[in-house]
Amino acid sequence: EGVQSYWKSHASQLLVDPKATACRGRHEHFLSLFHDRASWAQVYVNCCAYAVEVRSSATTDDDARTGRIVSPGDCVLVEHRQVMDNRTFLRLGGDEGGWLFAQKGGETVMAEVQDVQVGSWWYRNACDDYVEIRSAPTYGAAARSGW
């Protein structure tokens, strides 16, 4: 019982943490869009260690920034892919609107997610090695969280 009560207490701290609350809000918004999505919608995830700002058009130019960001690990619905000058741009679907770039400076920024399953799960490390938590789904050192 000691281990279970420890984890219940530790997990409850995430309910009041501002960063965790904001992250949960973004994920709940994505889930609502995901459940209402059209059959053509594709899911992409920000797989780099930094936030990516949505653009008003298919460009990487800073003056097209809208102020809306996609944080590391966040998923979005994409309704259209467009390739221009060997760069892939993603048109956001649902009520989102705007464009993201799939790569920038040779780095993959947004990656398509296959076989999407959504829900709330708890995971337990079942191996003998430590598992390092990362801020984004990448092996890059910039995503290391220190945990």
N, C-alpha and C positions, 0 to 999 in steps of 0.2 A: 504494500500500500504506500510506502514511503516514496518510491519512484513515481508512481502514478500521481500522488498528490503534488509532488514537486513539479511535474510537467503541466498539470492543470493550473497551478499557480503561475508558472512561467508563461504559459500560453495566454493566460488572461491579461498579462501585461501588454500584449499586442493589441488588445481591444482599445486601449487608451493612447497608444503611441501615435503621434500626429503623422509620421511618415507612413506607418502601416495603415492608418485610417485612410489617407489619401490614396494609397496603392489599392486598397480594397475598393474604394469608390470608383477608381478607373477600371478595375476588373469587373465590377458589377455592371458598369455602363457597357463594357464590351460584351458581357454575357447577354444583356438585353438585346443588343444589336445582333449578336450571333444567333439567338433563338428566333429572331424575326427576319433573318437574312433571306435573300433570294438564293435559288439553287446555284446561280453563277458566281456567287461571291467566293473569293479566295481569302484565306487567313494568312497574314504575315506577322512576324514578330520582330521587334527591334532587338537585334542580336549583337549590338555593339555596346560599349561601356558608357556611352554618353547619350543624352537626350537629343532627339532629332526634331527640328522645327518644321511643321507643315508649311508648304508653300502654296501660293495662290495659283501658280501655274507650274508646268512641267519644266523646272529649272533648279539649279543649285544656287542661283544668285541670292545674296543676302537681302536685297531689296524686295524680294517676293515673299519674305517670311510673314506669316499671319499672326504669330504670337502664341499659337497652340503648339504644344510639344507632345511627342510620343517618347515616353521614358524607357530606359533599358528594361527589356523583358515584357513590355506591353505589347498586346496584340491589336491589330486593326483589320477591318474588312476592306478588301480591295475589289473594285468593280472592273478595273481596266488596267492593263499594262501597256506602256507606250515606250518604244525604243527610239531615241534620237541621238545621233552622233555617238553611237556605241554606248549609250547610257540608258539604263532602264528606269523609268519613272512609274509610280503607282498612283492611280486615281482612287482616292478613298471612297468607299461606298456608304450606304445607309444615310444617316442624317449628318455625317461628318463633313464631307466635301473637302477639297484641297488635294494636294499632291505631296508625295514623298519620293525621295530618290532611293534606289535599291543599293547602290554603291556610291562611295565617294572616296576619291584618292586611292583607288585600288582596294579599299576595304569594304567588305559586305556590311551593309547597314541594316537592311531589312531582308529577311529570309522567309520563304514560303513554308508554312506549317502543313504537314500532311497528317491525315487521320486524326483530326482534332477531337479531343474529348474534353468536356468541361465539367467542372464540379469542384467540391472541396474535399481534399484528402489530407491525411497525415502520413508522412513517410518516416520510416525508421531505417537507419543505416545498419545493414546486416552483414557488413564485411569487417575485416580486422583493421583496415586502414582508415585513417581520418578522411573525411570528405569536407572539402572547403566550400563554403557557401559563396556564390558569386552574385554580383548585382545584375548580370545579364547572362543569357545563355551562350557563353563563349569561353574558350580556354585562355583568352588574352589576359595578360597580367594586369591591365587597367581595370578589369572587372573583379579583381580579388577584393573580398570584403574584410578580410582579417579575421573572420569567424571560421 
